[in-house]
Amino acid sequence: MKILETRRLILRTLRPDDLDDLFALYRDPEIRRYFPDGTLTREQTREELDWFVGGGDPDHPRLGLWATLDKETGRFIGRCGLIPWGIDGRDEVEVAYLLAKDHWRQGLGGEITQALLHYGFKELGLSRLIALIDPENQASIRTAEKAGLRFERRIEHEGMRCSLYAIATPVR
Ligand SMILES: CC(C)(COP(=O)(O)OP(=O)(O)OC[C@H]1O[C@@H](n2cnc3c(N)ncnc32)[C@H](O)[C@@H]1OP(=O)(O)O)[C@@H](O)C(=O)NCCC(=O)NCCS
């Protein structure tokens, strides 16, 4: 099922047959450099994939990670989405993005982040979105800041010290 479309990308729900493509990204140490759990095995990738194929968090059925396809080639080039968390007693939704290396630095991270913010605010009616970023992850920080997210505070999240960036819905 298609979730959203940008100029160059399509986001659709993940499928079981995305395993090889997803694992090709998750096994790569450079792509997974700033993730607390680092690279994943094929089995760990399958577990995560199964969770999202099964609908993800039952309390938040419209959130999740989605396959990110290059419109021109149809290639699976990443997984991006909106992930629910409880942080310091507050319900938060994280904008998540991860792309194949050969697609970095072509403006796609920015394109997808803009589209996810629009989807979260306009389609889902969310009032605030966040990004949880390793303070060393310059690519992610820049991508978040360019889309309008601002540094709010440092937190400890899932065993990782990270920076919380946030953006509130534009005034309606
Ligand atoms: C984060 C990520 C999605 C960015 O994607 P991208 O398509 O390269 O981003 P864009 O081309 O839209 O660039 C957005 C901004 O970030 C900057 N940027 C991108 N990579 C950068 C890097 N390695 N170092 C510094 N700045 C970087 C770009 O220059 C651009 O800013 P500018 O317009 O002011 O020059 C990509 O690097 C990625 O998949 N990384 C691995 C997974 C990851 O760490 N995800 C985030 C977890 S919090």
The ligand as a MOL file (V3000), in Angstrom:
LIG
                    3D

  0  0  0     0  0            999 V3000
M  V30 BEGIN CTAB
M  V30 COUNTS 48 50 0 0 0
M  V30 BEGIN ATOM
M  V30 1 C 20.8080 10.9680 7.1490 0
M  V30 2 C 20.6110 10.6650 5.6710 0
M  V30 3 C 19.2250 10.0590 5.4210 0
M  V30 4 C 20.7330 11.9910 4.8930 0
M  V30 5 O 20.3620 11.7250 3.5560 0
M  V30 6 P 20.8770 12.5710 2.2970 0
M  V30 7 O 19.9730 12.2180 1.1610 0
M  V30 8 O 22.3280 12.4010 2.0950 0
M  V30 9 O 20.5800 14.0720 2.7730 0
M  V30 10 P 20.4590 15.3520 1.8370 0
M  V30 11 O 21.2070 15.1420 0.5430 0
M  V30 12 O 19.0110 15.7400 1.7260 0
M  V30 13 O 21.2250 16.4300 2.6870 0
M  V30 14 C 20.6140 17.1670 3.7090 0
M  V30 15 C 21.6550 18.0960 4.3220 0
M  V30 16 O 22.6040 17.3170 5.0580 0
M  V30 17 C 23.9120 17.5730 4.5960 0
M  V30 18 N 24.6930 16.3480 4.6810 0
M  V30 19 C 24.4020 15.1500 4.1160 0
M  V30 20 N 25.3480 14.2510 4.4300 0
M  V30 21 C 26.2350 14.9000 5.2220 0
M  V30 22 C 27.4240 14.4970 5.8850 0
M  V30 23 N 27.8880 13.2360 5.7890 0
M  V30 24 N 28.0840 15.4130 6.6420 0
M  V30 25 C 27.6160 16.6870 6.7520 0
M  V30 26 N 26.4790 17.1290 6.1490 0
M  V30 27 C 25.8080 16.2420 5.3980 0
M  V30 28 C 23.7180 18.0180 3.1620 0
M  V30 29 O 24.8300 18.7540 2.7070 0
M  V30 30 C 22.4480 18.8500 3.2720 0
M  V30 31 O 22.6900 20.1180 3.8300 0
M  V30 32 P 22.9600 21.4200 2.8900 0
M  V30 33 O 21.8300 21.4810 1.9040 0
M  V30 34 O 23.0130 22.5290 3.8580 0
M  V30 35 O 24.2600 21.1880 2.1800 0
M  V30 36 C 21.6930 9.6740 5.1540 0
M  V30 37 O 22.9610 10.2320 5.4350 0
M  V30 38 C 21.6260 8.2950 5.7730 0
M  V30 39 O 20.8440 7.4420 5.3470 0
M  V30 40 N 22.4900 8.0200 6.8060 0
M  V30 41 C 22.5480 6.6920 7.4420 0
M  V30 42 C 21.3540 6.4020 8.3040 0
M  V30 43 C 21.2020 7.4240 9.4240 0
M  V30 44 O 22.1590 7.7490 10.1130 0
M  V30 45 N 19.9510 7.8820 9.6090 0
M  V30 46 C 19.6200 8.8500 10.6410 0
M  V30 47 C 19.4950 8.2140 11.9580 0
M  V30 48 S 19.0730 9.4510 13.2020 0
M  V30 END ATOM
M  V30 BEGIN BOND
M  V30 1 1 1 2
M  V30 2 1 2 3
M  V30 3 1 2 4
M  V30 4 1 2 36
M  V30 5 1 4 5
M  V30 6 1 5 6
M  V30 7 2 6 7
M  V30 8 1 6 8
M  V30 9 1 6 9
M  V30 10 1 9 10
M  V30 11 2 10 11
M  V30 12 1 10 12
M  V30 13 1 10 13
M  V30 14 1 13 14
M  V30 15 1 14 15
M  V30 16 1 15 16
M  V30 17 1 15 30
M  V30 18 1 16 17
M  V30 19 1 17 18
M  V30 20 1 17 28
M  V30 21 1 18 19
M  V30 22 1 18 27
M  V30 23 2 19 20
M  V30 24 1 20 21
M  V30 25 1 21 22
M  V30 26 2 21 27
M  V30 27 1 22 23
M  V30 28 2 22 24
M  V30 29 1 24 25
M  V30 30 2 25 26
M  V30 31 1 26 27
M  V30 32 1 28 29
M  V30 33 1 28 30
M  V30 34 1 30 31
M  V30 35 1 31 32
M  V30 36 2 32 33
M  V30 37 1 32 34
M  V30 38 1 32 35
M  V30 39 1 36 37
M  V30 40 1 36 38
M  V30 41 2 38 39
M  V30 42 1 38 40
M  V30 43 1 40 41
M  V30 44 1 41 42
M  V30 45 1 42 43
M  V30 46 2 43 44
M  V30 47 1 43 45
M  V30 48 1 45 46
M  V30 49 1 46 47
M  V30 50 1 47 48
M  V30 END BOND
M  V30 END CTAB
M  END
